[in-house]
Every structure is written in structure tokens, then in C-alpha cells.
Amino acid sequence: MGCYAMTPADYTKFGGFFDKVIRDYHGDETGAKKHVTDWNTTADADYDVKKLGQDELSMRVRVGRNLVGFNLPGKMDKAERVAFEQRMLPAFDQLIEKYGGKVHSLTPDFGDNG
């Protein structure tokens, strides 16, 4: 079973609940553990998957966080989901330019841009 925030404000409104669930999941009774994200990579990093023996690579972008101005996925209606995906297309275009690939929308009837 999972729990999801539907709007960004839910993290504040239900913060006590989410905090306990997250600490339990990560085995952190005191709340002392801190996650550190490090997106820095070395200049010589090689992301060529063909060198790993893979011919094709598929990546799924999970919408688990949110952009300002949009509800979280559980509360989005179709129109908001399409607007959200369209907002993301320029970022995906940059990834495609650098790494190749295609965008396949999971939103029904998204149109030619997805």
C-alpha cells in the first residue's frame, strides 16, 4: 500500500504523517538521516550503453515530483496532464539531442507533440 500527496500543499498539511511513513520506510527512527543528491559527474564519464553490450535503451520518466503551477499526478485531469507534458517537451528535446530517442506520451490522444 502506498500514500500519495495530491497537491504540493499536502506535504505541509499532512507532514506529520508523511514524515513518519518516510522515516519508517528508510529505517530512520530519529529523523537524523539526510539524503544528499549529487548530480556532478566527472568530465570523462562515458554513458555509451553500447559499450556495455546493450543495443537499445529504454527510459521511463516517472512523474513523482511536481512543477510549480501543476497538481501532483494523482489530482491531474487530462487537460492538466497534457499541459504538463507539453511543458516538459523542451527538456526532453535537449535529452533527445544529446542522447537520441523518442518521447511516447502515456496520455491518451496527446497529439502530434507527444
Biopython code that builds the backbone (N, CA, C, O; Angstrom):
import numpy as np
from Bio.PDB.StructureBuilder import StructureBuilder

atoms = [
    (1, "MET", "N", (0.850, -1.166, 0.000)),
    (1, "MET", "CA", (0.000, 0.000, 0.000)),
    (1, "MET", "C", (0.898, 1.231, 0.000)),
    (1, "MET", "O", (1.958, 1.230, 0.625)),
    (2, "GLY", "N", (0.481, 2.267, -0.689)),
    (2, "GLY", "CA", (1.253, 3.498, -0.749)),
    (2, "GLY", "C", (0.416, 4.677, -0.318)),
    (2, "GLY", "O", (-0.791, 4.569, -0.102)),
    (3, "CYS", "N", (1.077, 5.791, -0.201)),
    (3, "CYS", "CA", (0.366, 7.034, 0.114)),
    (3, "CYS", "C", (0.926, 8.120, -0.795)),
    (3, "CYS", "O", (2.130, 8.174, -1.045)),
    (4, "TYR", "N", (0.060, 8.967, -1.277)),
    (4, "TYR", "CA", (0.442, 9.982, -2.244)),
    (4, "TYR", "C", (-0.118, 11.336, -1.844)),
    (4, "TYR", "O", (-1.258, 11.450, -1.394)),
    (5, "ALA", "N", (0.703, 12.351, -2.018)),
    (5, "ALA", "CA", (0.211, 13.714, -1.906)),
    (5, "ALA", "C", (-0.472, 14.056, -3.222)),
    (5, "ALA", "O", (0.006, 13.667, -4.288)),
    (6, "MET", "N", (-1.568, 14.769, -3.159)),
    (6, "MET", "CA", (-2.282, 15.148, -4.378)),
    (6, "MET", "C", (-1.940, 16.567, -4.816)),
    (6, "MET", "O", (-2.007, 16.880, -6.005)),
    (7, "THR", "N", (-1.580, 17.420, -3.880)),
    (7, "THR", "CA", (-1.156, 18.781, -4.182)),
    (7, "THR", "C", (0.111, 19.062, -3.384)),
    (7, "THR", "O", (0.337, 18.418, -2.359)),
    (8, "PRO", "N", (0.941, 19.999, -3.820)),
    (8, "PRO", "CA", (2.146, 20.323, -3.052)),
    (8, "PRO", "C", (1.850, 20.711, -1.602)),
    (8, "PRO", "O", (2.653, 20.434, -0.711)),
    (9, "ALA", "N", (0.711, 21.346, -1.363)),
    (9, "ALA", "CA", (0.348, 21.762, 0.000)),
    (9, "ALA", "C", (0.108, 20.572, 0.923)),
    (9, "ALA", "O", (0.196, 20.709, 2.143)),
    (10, "ASP", "N", (-0.195, 19.407, 0.353)),
    (10, "ASP", "CA", (-0.424, 18.211, 1.168)),
    (10, "ASP", "C", (0.805, 17.824, 1.982)),
    (10, "ASP", "O", (0.683, 17.255, 3.067)),
    (11, "TYR", "N", (1.996, 18.135, 1.452)),
    (11, "TYR", "CA", (3.216, 17.802, 2.192)),
    (11, "TYR", "C", (3.297, 18.587, 3.497)),
    (11, "TYR", "O", (3.870, 18.112, 4.477)),
    (12, "THR", "N", (2.728, 19.778, 3.508)),
    (12, "THR", "CA", (2.678, 20.577, 4.733)),
    (12, "THR", "C", (1.492, 20.142, 5.595)),
    (12, "THR", "O", (1.626, 19.913, 6.797)),
    (13, "LYS", "N", (0.341, 20.035, 4.956)),
    (13, "LYS", "CA", (-0.882, 19.692, 5.678)),
    (13, "LYS", "C", (-0.774, 18.336, 6.378)),
    (13, "LYS", "O", (-1.222, 18.189, 7.515)),
    (14, "PHE", "N", (-0.185, 17.352, 5.709)),
    (14, "PHE", "CA", (-0.065, 16.008, 6.254)),
    (14, "PHE", "C", (1.389, 15.650, 6.573)),
    (14, "PHE", "O", (1.762, 14.477, 6.583)),
    (15, "GLY", "N", (2.197, 16.671, 6.832)),
    (15, "GLY", "CA", (3.624, 16.492, 7.056)),
    (15, "GLY", "C", (3.959, 15.504, 8.156)),
    (15, "GLY", "O", (4.881, 14.704, 8.003)),
    (16, "GLY", "N", (3.237, 15.542, 9.250)),
    (16, "GLY", "CA", (3.495, 14.619, 10.345)),
    (16, "GLY", "C", (3.313, 13.168, 9.916)),
    (16, "GLY", "O", (4.098, 12.298, 10.293)),
    (17, "PHE", "N", (2.289, 12.917, 9.139)),
    (17, "PHE", "CA", (2.028, 11.568, 8.634)),
    (17, "PHE", "C", (3.118, 11.141, 7.659)),
    (17, "PHE", "O", (3.709, 10.072, 7.811)),
    (18, "PHE", "N", (3.388, 11.994, 6.639)),
    (18, "PHE", "CA", (4.399, 11.646, 5.639)),
    (18, "PHE", "C", (5.771, 11.454, 6.283)),
    (18, "PHE", "O", (6.512, 10.550, 5.898)),
    (19, "ASP", "N", (6.108, 12.285, 7.245)),
    (19, "ASP", "CA", (7.405, 12.171, 7.916)),
    (19, "ASP", "C", (7.555, 10.796, 8.572)),
    (19, "ASP", "O", (8.598, 10.155, 8.443)),
    (20, "LYS", "N", (6.522, 10.349, 9.267)),
    (20, "LYS", "CA", (6.584, 9.041, 9.932)),
    (20, "LYS", "C", (6.692, 7.903, 8.917)),
    (20, "LYS", "O", (7.456, 6.959, 9.121)),
    (21, "VAL", "N", (5.936, 7.988, 7.836)),
    (21, "VAL", "CA", (5.973, 6.944, 6.813)),
    (21, "VAL", "C", (7.351, 6.880, 6.165)),
    (21, "VAL", "O", (7.902, 5.794, 5.978)),
    (22, "ILE", "N", (7.907, 8.034, 5.823)),
    (22, "ILE", "CA", (9.215, 8.084, 5.159)),
    (22, "ILE", "C", (10.311, 7.571, 6.085)),
    (22, "ILE", "O", (11.178, 6.805, 5.664)),
    (23, "ARG", "N", (10.271, 7.998, 7.353)),
    (23, "ARG", "CA", (11.287, 7.525, 8.302)),
    (23, "ARG", "C", (11.177, 6.023, 8.519)),
    (23, "ARG", "O", (12.196, 5.339, 8.615)),
    (24, "ASP", "N", (9.964, 5.502, 8.597)),
    (24, "ASP", "CA", (9.786, 4.061, 8.763)),
    (24, "ASP", "C", (10.325, 3.308, 7.544)),
    (24, "ASP", "O", (11.004, 2.292, 7.690)),
    (25, "TYR", "N", (10.026, 3.800, 6.358)),
    (25, "TYR", "CA", (10.484, 3.150, 5.127)),
    (25, "TYR", "C", (12.008, 3.093, 5.059)),
    (25, "TYR", "O", (12.579, 2.094, 4.621)),
    (26, "HIS", "N", (12.661, 4.166, 5.493)),
    (26, "HIS", "CA", (14.120, 4.236, 5.419)),
    (26, "HIS", "C", (14.818, 3.770, 6.699)),
    (26, "HIS", "O", (16.039, 3.874, 6.814)),
    (27, "GLY", "N", (14.050, 3.260, 7.653)),
    (27, "GLY", "CA", (14.644, 2.760, 8.890)),
    (27, "GLY", "C", (15.344, 3.848, 9.683)),
    (27, "GLY", "O", (16.436, 3.635, 10.210)),
    (28, "ASP", "N", (14.729, 4.996, 9.767)),
    (28, "ASP", "CA", (15.334, 6.159, 10.425)),
    (28, "ASP", "C", (14.412, 6.640, 11.540)),
    (28, "ASP", "O", (13.639, 7.579, 11.353)),
    (29, "GLU", "N", (14.497, 5.998, 12.689)),
    (29, "GLU", "CA", (13.605, 6.327, 13.798)),
    (29, "GLU", "C", (13.767, 7.756, 14.306)),
    (29, "GLU", "O", (12.796, 8.362, 14.759)),
    (30, "THR", "N", (14.972, 8.297, 14.236)),
    (30, "THR", "CA", (15.239, 9.628, 14.808)),
    (30, "THR", "C", (15.052, 10.766, 13.821)),
    (30, "THR", "O", (14.907, 11.917, 14.234)),
    (31, "GLY", "N", (15.051, 10.473, 12.529)),
    (31, "GLY", "CA", (14.984, 11.531, 11.526)),
    (31, "GLY", "C", (16.339, 12.169, 11.264)),
    (31, "GLY", "O", (16.421, 13.238, 10.658)),
    (32, "ALA", "N", (17.404, 11.514, 11.722)),
    (32, "ALA", "CA", (18.748, 12.073, 11.580)),
    (32, "ALA", "C", (19.359, 11.823, 10.206)),
    (32, "ALA", "O", (20.253, 12.560, 9.791)),
    (33, "LYS", "N", (18.894, 10.798, 9.493)),
    (33, "LYS", "CA", (19.458, 10.508, 8.174)),
    (33, "LYS", "C", (19.073, 11.620, 7.204)),
    (33, "LYS", "O", (17.935, 12.089, 7.204)),
    (34, "LYS", "N", (20.016, 12.030, 6.392)),
    (34, "LYS", "CA", (19.753, 13.069, 5.392)),
    (34, "LYS", "C", (20.200, 12.566, 4.032)),
    (34, "LYS", "O", (21.308, 12.052, 3.880)),
    (35, "HIS", "N", (19.332, 12.718, 3.049)),
    (35, "HIS", "CA", (19.665, 12.315, 1.684)),
    (35, "HIS", "C", (20.422, 13.452, 1.012)),
    (35, "HIS", "O", (20.003, 14.608, 1.071)),
    (36, "VAL", "N", (21.522, 13.124, 0.385)),
    (36, "VAL", "CA", (22.305, 14.107, -0.355)),
    (36, "VAL", "C", (22.318, 13.680, -1.814)),
    (36, "VAL", "O", (22.762, 12.581, -2.146)),
    (37, "THR", "N", (21.830, 14.554, -2.679)),
    (37, "THR", "CA", (21.828, 14.283, -4.105)),
    (37, "THR", "C", (23.047, 14.949, -4.719)),
    (37, "THR", "O", (23.285, 16.137, -4.505)),
    (38, "ASP", "N", (23.810, 14.192, -5.472)),
    (38, "ASP", "CA", (24.987, 14.721, -6.132)),
    (38, "ASP", "C", (24.884, 14.432, -7.623)),
    (38, "ASP", "O", (25.117, 13.307, -8.064)),
    (39, "TRP", "N", (24.537, 15.450, -8.390)),
    (39, "TRP", "CA", (24.379, 15.288, -9.830)),
    (39, "TRP", "C", (25.680, 15.545, -10.577)),
    (39, "TRP", "O", (25.710, 15.446, -11.804)),
    (40, "ASN", "N", (26.741, 15.869, -9.877)),
    (40, "ASN", "CA", (28.013, 16.123, -10.534)),
    (40, "ASN", "C", (28.596, 14.813, -11.048)),
    (40, "ASN", "O", (28.631, 13.811, -10.334)),
    (41, "THR", "N", (29.048, 14.835, -12.281)),
    (41, "THR", "CA", (29.726, 13.682, -12.848)),
    (41, "THR", "C", (31.089, 14.140, -13.344)),
    (41, "THR", "O", (31.295, 15.320, -13.627)),
    (42, "THR", "N", (31.981, 13.231, -13.443)),
    (42, "THR", "CA", (33.311, 13.588, -13.922)),
    (42, "THR", "C", (33.241, 13.895, -15.408)),
    (42, "THR", "O", (32.371, 13.400, -16.124)),
    (43, "ALA", "N", (34.167, 14.715, -15.851)),
    (43, "ALA", "CA", (34.188, 15.110, -17.261)),
    (43, "ALA", "C", (34.429, 13.919, -18.176)),
    (43, "ALA", "O", (34.027, 13.947, -19.339)),
    (44, "ASP", "N", (35.067, 12.890, -17.680)),
    (44, "ASP", "CA", (35.361, 11.728, -18.513)),
    (44, "ASP", "C", (34.318, 10.615, -18.387)),
    (44, "ASP", "O", (34.561, 9.488, -18.819)),
    (45, "ALA", "N", (33.158, 10.926, -17.797)),
    (45, "ALA", "CA", (32.101, 9.922, -17.660)),
    (45, "ALA", "C", (31.626, 9.503, -19.052)),
    (45, "ALA", "O", (31.455, 10.345, -19.933)),
    (46, "ASP", "N", (31.420, 8.230, -19.240)),
    (46, "ASP", "CA", (31.015, 7.691, -20.532)),
    (46, "ASP", "C", (29.678, 6.984, -20.364)),
    (46, "ASP", "O", (29.579, 5.974, -19.667)),
    (47, "TYR", "N", (28.657, 7.522, -21.009)),
    (47, "TYR", "CA", (27.313, 6.974, -20.874)),
    (47, "TYR", "C", (26.878, 6.199, -22.118)),
    (47, "TYR", "O", (25.680, 6.037, -22.353)),
    (48, "ASP", "N", (27.823, 5.723, -22.906)),
    (48, "ASP", "CA", (27.522, 4.970, -24.109)),
    (48, "ASP", "C", (27.150, 3.539, -23.718)),
    (48, "ASP", "O", (28.017, 2.732, -23.382)),
    (49, "VAL", "N", (25.841, 3.233, -23.766)),
    (49, "VAL", "CA", (25.375, 1.912, -23.335)),
    (49, "VAL", "C", (25.795, 0.812, -24.294)),
    (49, "VAL", "O", (25.793, -0.361, -23.918)),
    (50, "LYS", "N", (26.156, 1.162, -25.526)),
    (50, "LYS", "CA", (26.623, 0.148, -26.472)),
    (50, "LYS", "C", (27.924, -0.479, -25.984)),
    (50, "LYS", "O", (28.209, -1.639, -26.281)),
    (51, "LYS", "N", (28.710, 0.287, -25.236)),
    (51, "LYS", "CA", (29.954, -0.245, -24.686)),
    (51, "LYS", "C", (29.674, -1.240, -23.560)),
    (51, "LYS", "O", (30.551, -2.008, -23.165)),
    (52, "LEU", "N", (28.445, -1.217, -23.052)),
    (52, "LEU", "CA", (28.045, -2.171, -22.021)),
    (52, "LEU", "C", (27.362, -3.390, -22.639)),
    (52, "LEU", "O", (26.881, -4.271, -21.927)),
    (53, "GLY", "N", (27.327, -3.429, -23.974)),
    (53, "GLY", "CA", (26.728, -4.563, -24.659)),
    (53, "GLY", "C", (25.238, -4.428, -24.884)),
    (53, "GLY", "O", (24.580, -5.415, -25.214)),
    (54, "GLN", "N", (24.685, -3.243, -24.716)),
    (54, "GLN", "CA", (23.260, -3.033, -24.927)),
    (54, "GLN", "C", (23.048, -2.334, -26.261)),
    (54, "GLN", "O", (23.709, -1.342, -26.564)),
    (55, "ASP", "N", (22.113, -2.864, -27.061)),
    (55, "ASP", "CA", (21.826, -2.241, -28.352)),
    (55, "ASP", "C", (20.816, -1.111, -28.221)),
    (55, "ASP", "O", (20.943, -0.082, -28.885)),
    (56, "GLU", "N", (19.834, -1.295, -27.386)),
    (56, "GLU", "CA", (18.790, -0.292, -27.230)),
    (56, "GLU", "C", (18.607, 0.006, -25.756)),
    (56, "GLU", "O", (18.843, -0.844, -24.898)),
    (57, "LEU", "N", (18.186, 1.212, -25.482)),
    (57, "LEU", "CA", (17.955, 1.618, -24.106)),
    (57, "LEU", "C", (16.598, 2.288, -24.021)),
    (57, "LEU", "O", (16.282, 3.167, -24.823)),
    (58, "SER", "N", (15.809, 1.881, -23.067)),
    (58, "SER", "CA", (14.512, 2.491, -22.838)),
    (58, "SER", "C", (14.531, 3.147, -21.465)),
    (58, "SER", "O", (15.015, 2.564, -20.495)),
    (59, "MET", "N", (14.007, 4.350, -21.392)),
    (59, "MET", "CA", (13.965, 5.059, -20.119)),
    (59, "MET", "C", (12.548, 5.539, -19.870)),
    (59, "MET", "O", (11.897, 6.082, -20.762)),
    (60, "ARG", "N", (12.090, 5.339, -18.678)),
    (60, "ARG", "CA", (10.769, 5.811, -18.275)),
    (60, "ARG", "C", (10.973, 6.985, -17.338)),
    (60, "ARG", "O", (11.709, 6.888, -16.356)),
    (61, "VAL", "N", (10.323, 8.086, -17.643)),
    (61, "VAL", "CA", (10.383, 9.237, -16.754)),
    (61, "VAL", "C", (9.144, 9.193, -15.884)),
    (61, "VAL", "O", (8.027, 9.358, -16.374)),
    (62, "ARG", "N", (9.335, 8.974, -14.617)),
    (62, "ARG", "CA", (8.226, 8.884, -13.668)),
    (62, "ARG", "C", (7.973, 10.268, -13.089)),
    (62, "ARG", "O", (8.888, 10.934, -12.604)),
    (63, "VAL", "N", (6.725, 10.682, -13.149)),
    (63, "VAL", "CA", (6.369, 11.980, -12.598)),
    (63, "VAL", "C", (6.049, 11.779, -11.118)),
    (63, "VAL", "O", (4.897, 11.577, -10.736)),
    (64, "GLY", "N", (7.079, 11.838, -10.311)),
    (64, "GLY", "CA", (6.908, 11.637, -8.880)),
    (64, "GLY", "C", (7.008, 12.936, -8.108)),
    (64, "GLY", "O", (6.666, 12.992, -6.927)),
    (65, "ARG", "N", (7.461, 13.948, -8.754)),
    (65, "ARG", "CA", (7.555, 15.267, -8.136)),
    (65, "ARG", "C", (6.738, 16.219, -8.984)),
    (65, "ARG", "O", (5.988, 15.771, -9.851)),
    (66, "ASN", "N", (6.856, 17.499, -8.766)),
    (66, "ASN", "CA", (5.961, 18.417, -9.417)),
    (66, "ASN", "C", (6.651, 19.691, -9.867)),
    (66, "ASN", "O", (7.683, 20.079, -9.319)),
    (67, "LEU", "N", (6.081, 20.326, -10.852)),
    (67, "LEU", "CA", (6.471, 21.661, -11.274)),
    (67, "LEU", "C", (5.507, 22.651, -10.640)),
    (67, "LEU", "O", (4.328, 22.349, -10.454)),
    (68, "VAL", "N", (6.002, 23.809, -10.315)),
    (68, "VAL", "CA", (5.136, 24.853, -9.763)),
    (68, "VAL", "C", (4.019, 25.151, -10.761)),
    (68, "VAL", "O", (4.267, 25.287, -11.960)),
    (69, "GLY", "N", (2.819, 25.248, -10.270)),
    (69, "GLY", "CA", (1.681, 25.563, -11.117)),
    (69, "GLY", "C", (0.875, 24.353, -11.558)),
    (69, "GLY", "O", (-0.162, 24.508, -12.203)),
    (70, "PHE", "N", (1.330, 23.152, -11.224)),
    (70, "PHE", "CA", (0.616, 21.933, -11.589)),
    (70, "PHE", "C", (0.325, 21.123, -10.334)),
    (70, "PHE", "O", (1.120, 21.110, -9.394)),
    (71, "ASN", "N", (-0.824, 20.445, -10.327)),
    (71, "ASN", "CA", (-1.113, 19.492, -9.258)),
    (71, "ASN", "C", (-0.165, 18.305, -9.388)),
    (71, "ASN", "O", (0.480, 18.118, -10.420)),
    (72, "LEU", "N", (-0.094, 17.523, -8.346)),
    (72, "LEU", "CA", (0.640, 16.272, -8.427)),
    (72, "LEU", "C", (-0.175, 15.301, -9.285)),
    (72, "LEU", "O", (-1.385, 15.483, -9.422)),
    (73, "PRO", "N", (0.455, 14.276, -9.865)),
    (73, "PRO", "CA", (-0.212, 13.426, -10.852)),
    (73, "PRO", "C", (-1.563, 12.849, -10.427)),
    (73, "PRO", "O", (-2.462, 12.730, -11.259)),
    (74, "GLY", "N", (-1.724, 12.493, -9.168)),
    (74, "GLY", "CA", (-2.972, 11.886, -8.726)),
    (74, "GLY", "C", (-4.179, 12.793, -8.830)),
    (74, "GLY", "O", (-5.312, 12.314, -8.857)),
    (75, "LYS", "N", (-3.956, 14.095, -8.888)),
    (75, "LYS", "CA", (-5.078, 15.030, -8.954)),
    (75, "LYS", "C", (-5.218, 15.677, -10.337)),
    (75, "LYS", "O", (-6.162, 16.430, -10.573)),
    (76, "MET", "N", (-4.294, 15.391, -11.242)),
    (76, "MET", "CA", (-4.368, 15.993, -12.576)),
    (76, "MET", "C", (-5.515, 15.411, -13.383)),
    (76, "MET", "O", (-5.757, 14.204, -13.370)),
    (77, "ASP", "N", (-6.220, 16.295, -14.089)),
    (77, "ASP", "CA", (-7.164, 15.796, -15.079)),
    (77, "ASP", "C", (-6.417, 15.716, -16.415)),
    (77, "ASP", "O", (-5.243, 16.078, -16.497)),
    (78, "LYS", "N", (-7.094, 15.248, -17.445)),
    (78, "LYS", "CA", (-6.419, 15.036, -18.729)),
    (78, "LYS", "C", (-5.835, 16.336, -19.274)),
    (78, "LYS", "O", (-4.697, 16.345, -19.744)),
    (79, "ALA", "N", (-6.585, 17.425, -19.220)),
    (79, "ALA", "CA", (-6.110, 18.696, -19.773)),
    (79, "ALA", "C", (-4.850, 19.170, -19.053)),
    (79, "ALA", "O", (-3.918, 19.662, -19.689)),
    (80, "GLU", "N", (-4.819, 19.023, -17.731)),
    (80, "GLU", "CA", (-3.640, 19.443, -16.982)),
    (80, "GLU", "C", (-2.454, 18.526, -17.278)),
    (80, "GLU", "O", (-1.314, 18.985, -17.349)),
    (81, "ARG", "N", (-2.722, 17.236, -17.448)),
    (81, "ARG", "CA", (-1.653, 16.288, -17.766)),
    (81, "ARG", "C", (-1.023, 16.614, -19.123)),
    (81, "ARG", "O", (0.197, 16.563, -19.275)),
    (82, "VAL", "N", (-1.867, 16.950, -20.110)),
    (82, "VAL", "CA", (-1.356, 17.324, -21.428)),
    (82, "VAL", "C", (-0.527, 18.602, -21.323)),
    (82, "VAL", "O", (0.551, 18.687, -21.913)),
    (83, "ALA", "N", (-1.014, 19.597, -20.583)),
    (83, "ALA", "CA", (-0.268, 20.850, -20.408)),
    (83, "ALA", "C", (1.069, 20.593, -19.716)),
    (83, "ALA", "O", (2.086, 21.187, -20.076)),
    (84, "PHE", "N", (1.063, 19.706, -18.721)),
    (84, "PHE", "CA", (2.295, 19.351, -18.014)),
    (84, "PHE", "C", (3.291, 18.701, -18.976)),
    (84, "PHE", "O", (4.463, 19.077, -19.013)),
    (85, "GLU", "N", (2.819, 17.726, -19.752)),
    (85, "GLU", "CA", (3.703, 17.043, -20.694)),
    (85, "GLU", "C", (4.244, 18.023, -21.732)),
    (85, "GLU", "O", (5.420, 17.957, -22.089)),
    (86, "GLN", "N", (3.401, 18.927, -22.216)),
    (86, "GLN", "CA", (3.865, 19.901, -23.197)),
    (86, "GLN", "C", (4.929, 20.815, -22.591)),
    (86, "GLN", "O", (5.874, 21.210, -23.273)),
    (87, "ARG", "N", (4.777, 21.141, -21.336)),
    (87, "ARG", "CA", (5.785, 21.967, -20.647)),
    (87, "ARG", "C", (7.124, 21.231, -20.557)),
    (87, "ARG", "O", (8.180, 21.863, -20.578)),
    (88, "MET", "N", (7.082, 19.904, -20.457)),
    (88, "MET", "CA", (8.300, 19.104, -20.328)),
    (88, "MET", "C", (8.995, 18.831, -21.667)),
    (88, "MET", "O", (10.176, 18.486, -21.681)),
    (89, "LEU", "N", (8.289, 18.979, -22.784)),
    (89, "LEU", "CA", (8.859, 18.631, -24.084)),
    (89, "LEU", "C", (10.176, 19.341, -24.393)),
    (89, "LEU", "O", (11.075, 18.695, -24.932)),
    (90, "PRO", "N", (10.350, 20.638, -24.084)),
    (90, "PRO", "CA", (11.654, 21.264, -24.360)),
    (90, "PRO", "C", (12.811, 20.584, -23.606)),
    (90, "PRO", "O", (13.910, 20.463, -24.146)),
    (91, "ALA", "N", (12.571, 20.146, -22.377)),
    (91, "ALA", "CA", (13.618, 19.436, -21.626)),
    (91, "ALA", "C", (13.909, 18.089, -22.289)),
    (91, "ALA", "O", (15.066, 17.685, -22.406)),
    (92, "PHE", "N", (12.853, 17.400, -22.721)),
    (92, "PHE", "CA", (13.050, 16.125, -23.399)),
    (92, "PHE", "C", (13.778, 16.323, -24.731)),
    (92, "PHE", "O", (14.593, 15.489, -25.124)),
    (93, "ASP", "N", (13.483, 17.430, -25.427)),
    (93, "ASP", "CA", (14.176, 17.719, -26.682)),
    (93, "ASP", "C", (15.681, 17.837, -26.465)),
    (93, "ASP", "O", (16.467, 17.383, -27.296)),
    (94, "GLN", "N", (16.078, 18.437, -25.363)),
    (94, "GLN", "CA", (17.505, 18.556, -25.058)),
    (94, "GLN", "C", (18.130, 17.181, -24.802)),
    (94, "GLN", "O", (19.251, 16.910, -25.232)),
    (95, "LEU", "N", (17.393, 16.320, -24.101)),
    (95, "LEU", "CA", (17.889, 14.964, -23.858)),
    (95, "LEU", "C", (17.992, 14.174, -25.166)),
    (95, "LEU", "O", (18.956, 13.441, -25.388)),
    (96, "ILE", "N", (16.990, 14.334, -26.021)),
    (96, "ILE", "CA", (16.990, 13.628, -27.305)),
    (96, "ILE", "C", (18.153, 14.104, -28.162)),
    (96, "ILE", "O", (18.816, 13.296, -28.811)),
    (97, "GLU", "N", (18.407, 15.419, -28.168)),
    (97, "GLU", "CA", (19.514, 15.962, -28.958)),
    (97, "GLU", "C", (20.855, 15.374, -28.500)),
    (97, "GLU", "O", (21.729, 15.083, -29.316)),
    (98, "LYS", "N", (20.996, 15.209, -27.198)),
    (98, "LYS", "CA", (22.264, 14.720, -26.659)),
    (98, "LYS", "C", (22.388, 13.194, -26.723)),
    (98, "LYS", "O", (23.454, 12.666, -27.039)),
    (99, "TYR", "N", (21.283, 12.486, -26.418)),
    (99, "TYR", "CA", (21.351, 11.031, -26.285)),
    (99, "TYR", "C", (20.534, 10.261, -27.327)),
    (99, "TYR", "O", (20.678, 9.045, -27.449)),
    (100, "GLY", "N", (19.684, 10.956, -28.074)),
    (100, "GLY", "CA", (18.808, 10.277, -29.021)),
    (100, "GLY", "C", (17.542, 9.805, -28.332)),
    (100, "GLY", "O", (17.342, 10.046, -27.142)),
    (101, "GLY", "N", (16.706, 9.146, -29.074)),
    (101, "GLY", "CA", (15.487, 8.582, -28.500)),
    (101, "GLY", "C", (14.239, 9.301, -28.956)),
    (101, "GLY", "O", (14.287, 10.178, -29.818)),
    (102, "LYS", "N", (13.125, 8.921, -28.369)),
    (102, "LYS", "CA", (11.814, 9.475, -28.704)),
    (102, "LYS", "C", (11.008, 9.646, -27.422)),
    (102, "LYS", "O", (11.304, 9.028, -26.399)),
    (103, "VAL", "N", (9.997, 10.486, -27.492)),
    (103, "VAL", "CA", (9.055, 10.647, -26.391)),
    (103, "VAL", "C", (7.763, 9.960, -26.794)),
    (103, "VAL", "O", (7.231, 10.207, -27.877)),
    (104, "HIS", "N", (7.262, 9.098, -25.923)),
    (104, "HIS", "CA", (5.973, 8.444, -26.143)),
    (104, "HIS", "C", (5.085, 8.791, -24.953)),
    (104, "HIS", "O", (5.311, 8.320, -23.838)),
    (105, "SER", "N", (4.084, 9.611, -25.200)),
    (105, "SER", "CA", (3.178, 10.016, -24.136)),
    (105, "SER", "C", (2.285, 8.855, -23.719)),
    (105, "SER", "O", (1.850, 8.056, -24.548)),
    (106, "LEU", "N", (2.021, 8.779, -22.423)),
    (106, "LEU", "CA", (1.061, 7.793, -21.913)),
    (106, "LEU", "C", (-0.341, 8.385, -21.802)),
    (106, "LEU", "O", (-1.288, 7.694, -21.426)),
    (107, "THR", "N", (-0.464, 9.675, -22.133)),
    (107, "THR", "CA", (-1.753, 10.343, -22.069)),
    (107, "THR", "C", (-2.522, 10.072, -23.360)),
    (107, "THR", "O", (-2.031, 10.405, -24.439)),
    (108, "PRO", "N", (-3.716, 9.476, -23.280)),
    (108, "PRO", "CA", (-4.478, 9.183, -24.492)),
    (108, "PRO", "C", (-4.764, 10.458, -25.296)),
    (108, "PRO", "O", (-5.071, 11.512, -24.739)),
    (109, "ASP", "N", (-4.654, 10.327, -26.595)),
    (109, "ASP", "CA", (-4.959, 11.440, -27.515)),
    (109, "ASP", "C", (-4.124, 12.681, -27.230)),
    (109, "ASP", "O", (-4.621, 13.805, -27.311)),
    (110, "PHE", "N", (-2.851, 12.473, -26.893)),
    (110, "PHE", "CA", (-1.981, 13.605, -26.579)),
    (110, "PHE", "C", (-1.727, 14.469, -27.808)),
    (110, "PHE", "O", (-1.557, 15.681, -27.683)),
    (111, "GLY", "N", (-1.700, 13.878, -28.962)),
    (111, "GLY", "CA", (-1.497, 14.646, -30.190)),
    (111, "GLY", "C", (-0.128, 14.408, -30.798)),
    (111, "GLY", "O", (0.596, 13.494, -30.406)),
    (112, "ASP", "N", (0.210, 15.247, -31.762)),
    (112, "ASP", "CA", (1.446, 15.079, -32.534)),
    (112, "ASP", "C", (2.697, 15.387, -31.736)),
    (112, "ASP", "O", (3.775, 14.923, -32.107)),
    (113, "ASN", "N", (2.603, 16.148, -30.659)),
    (113, "ASN", "CA", (3.788, 16.566, -29.914)),
    (113, "ASN", "C", (4.239, 15.573, -28.861)),
    (113, "ASN", "O", (5.230, 15.828, -28.177)),
    (114, "GLY", "N", (3.560, 14.467, -28.705)),
    (114, "GLY", "CA", (3.955, 13.576, -27.635)),
    (114, "GLY", "C", (4.035, 12.140, -28.024)),
    (114, "GLY", "O", (4.362, 11.293, -27.193)),
]
sb = StructureBuilder()
sb.init_structure("model")
sb.init_model(0)
sb.init_chain("A")
sb.init_seg("    ")
for serial, (resi, resn, name, xyz) in enumerate(atoms, 1):
    if name == "N":
        sb.init_residue(resn, " ", resi, " ")
    sb.init_atom(name, np.array(xyz, "f"), 0.0, 1.0, " ", f" {name:<3s}", serial, name[0])
structure = sb.get_structure()
